[in-house]
């Protein structure tokens, strides 16, 4: 059988590509793979009310990620948010394979209206010292309620309830007093009739 040199060259090239893809897949499995999520723990986001942001960083790879840094300073400018507790950036020396770390920061929104909660940037290094970049989950546009809108929807409305009770009291008290007066009058007459 005669084998052409061109098909032998194509076969060698295909073997080379297959070996390179296998090597890339093996090296990818032996490196850290970071997944990050970003979420707020509040049910309602309102101006001048505390907003707790929670970051969760998972290493789903098979190698330790080192020098892991979360940076969310661009997502919360100082002109729009005040940091109450924690920091918008965090550093972890390492995240072993198959583990996770979390970070939280408490903010106070200074503005109201729709806000675009952009992803936080996460940088980390693999065992070769290469710096890799990934981003957290995306929260999209979320409304930040104004103080007046928040109070209208979620305040206890104590003044409203006091006015309601004040207006209902005469409506209930006057018929009760009338009934009580006539009941007492007829009770005393009935008692006098029994005695005589």
C-alpha positions in Angstrom: 0.0 0.0 0.0 1.2 3.4 -0.9 0.5 6.3 1.5 0.7 9.8 0.2 2.9 12.3 2.0 0.2 14.9 2.1 -2.3 12.7 4.1 0.6 11.7 6.4 1.3 15.4 7.0 -2.4 16.1 7.6 -2.6 13.2 10.0 0.5 14.5 11.9 -1.0 18.0 12.1 -4.3 16.6 13.5 -2.4 14.5 16.1 -0.4 17.7 17.1 -3.7 19.7 17.4 -5.3 16.9 19.5 -2.3 16.6 21.8 -2.2 20.4 22.3 -5.9 20.5 23.0 -5.5 17.7 25.5 -2.6 19.5 27.2 -4.6 22.8 27.3 -7.6 20.9 28.9 -5.3 19.3 31.5 -3.6 22.5 32.4 -6.9 24.3 32.6 -8.1 21.6 35.1 -5.0 22.1 37.2 -5.5 25.8 37.6 -7.8 27.8 39.8 -11.1 28.9 38.4 -12.8 31.7 40.3 -16.5 32.4 40.2 -17.8 35.4 42.1 -21.3 36.5 43.0 -22.4 39.9 44.2 -25.8 40.5 45.9 -27.5 42.8 48.3 -29.0 41.4 51.5 -31.7 44.1 51.8 -35.3 43.5 50.7 -35.6 47.2 49.9 -33.0 49.7 48.8 -33.7 53.2 50.0 -31.8 56.6 50.1 -30.2 57.2 53.5 -30.9 53.6 54.7 -28.2 50.9 55.1 -27.5 48.7 52.1 -25.5 45.5 52.8 -23.6 44.1 49.8 -22.4 40.5 50.0 -19.6 39.0 47.8 -19.0 35.3 47.6 -15.9 34.0 45.8 -15.7 30.3 44.9 -12.6 28.5 43.6 -14.0 25.6 41.5 -10.6 24.8 40.0 -8.2 22.1 41.2 -5.4 24.5 42.3 -5.1 27.2 44.9 -5.8 30.8 43.8 -3.4 33.3 45.4 -3.5 37.0 45.9 -7.2 37.2 45.3 -8.6 40.8 45.2 -12.2 42.0 45.0 -12.6 45.6 43.8 -16.0 47.2 43.6 -15.0 50.9 44.0 -16.2 51.8 40.5 -19.6 50.4 41.2 -20.2 52.6 44.2 -18.8 56.1 43.6 -18.2 58.2 46.8 -20.6 60.9 45.4 -23.4 58.4 45.4 -22.7 56.0 48.2 -21.1 56.4 51.7 -19.2 53.4 53.2 -20.6 52.8 56.7 -18.7 49.6 57.5 -16.2 47.4 55.7 -14.5 48.2 52.4 -15.4 48.1 48.7 -12.1 46.1 48.1 -10.8 43.0 49.8 -7.8 40.9 49.5 -7.4 37.2 50.3 -4.0 35.6 50.5 -5.3 32.4 49.0 -8.4 30.4 48.2 -7.7 26.7 48.1 -9.4 24.5 45.5 -13.0 23.7 46.2 -13.5 26.4 48.9 -15.0 29.8 49.0 -14.7 33.1 50.9 -17.1 35.9 51.5 -16.9 39.6 52.1 -19.5 42.2 53.1 -19.7 45.9 53.1 -22.4 48.2 54.5 -23.2 51.3 52.4 -25.6 54.2 52.6 -27.1 55.4 49.3 -26.9 59.2 48.9 -29.1 59.2 45.8 -32.4 57.9 44.7 -33.6 56.5 41.3 -32.5 53.6 39.2 -28.9 52.5 39.8 -26.9 50.1 37.7 -25.1 47.7 40.0 -22.1 46.8 37.8 -20.1 43.6 38.4 -17.1 43.7 40.8 -13.7 43.0 39.4 -11.9 40.0 40.9 -8.2 39.4 40.1 -6.1 36.4 41.2 -2.9 34.5 40.4 -2.5 30.9 39.4 0.5 28.7 40.5 2.6 30.1 37.6 2.1 33.7 39.0 0.0 34.7 36.0 -2.6 37.3 36.9 -6.1 36.4 35.9 -9.2 38.6 35.9 -12.9 37.7 36.3 -16.0 39.6 37.2 -18.8 39.0 39.7 -22.5 38.5 38.8 -24.4 41.4 37.4 -27.3 42.9 39.4 -28.8 45.1 36.6 -30.7 48.2 37.3 -32.4 48.3 40.7 -34.5 51.2 42.1 -33.2 53.2 45.1 -36.3 54.6 46.8 -36.3 58.3 47.8 -36.8 59.0 51.5 -40.4 60.2 51.0 -41.3 57.2 48.9 -39.8 54.8 51.4 -41.7 56.4 54.3 -44.9 56.3 52.3 -44.5 52.6 51.6 -42.8 51.2 54.7 -43.2 53.6 57.7 -45.5 52.5 60.5 -47.8 55.5 59.9 -48.3 56.2 63.6 -49.9 59.6 63.0 -52.4 58.1 60.6 -53.4 55.4 63.1 -53.8 58.0 65.9 -56.1 60.1 63.7 -58.1 57.0 62.8 -58.5 55.9 66.4 -59.4 59.5 67.4 -62.2 59.6 64.7 -63.5 56.1 65.5 -63.7 56.7 69.3 -66.7 59.0 69.3 -68.5 56.8 66.8 -68.2 53.8 69.1 -68.3 55.6 72.5 -71.5 57.6 72.0 -73.7 54.5 71.2 -72.1 52.6 74.0 -72.7 55.3 76.6 -76.3 55.7 75.4 -76.9 51.9 75.7 -75.2 51.8 79.1 -77.3 54.7 80.4 -80.6 53.2 79.3 -79.6 49.8 80.4 -78.7 51.1 83.9 -82.0 53.0 84.1 -84.1 49.9 83.2 -82.0 47.7 85.5 -82.7 50.0 88.5 -86.5 50.1 87.5 -86.5 46.3 87.3 -84.8 46.0 90.7 -87.4 48.4 92.3 -90.3 46.4 90.8 -88.9 43.1 92.2 -88.6 44.6 95.7 -92.1 45.9 95.8 
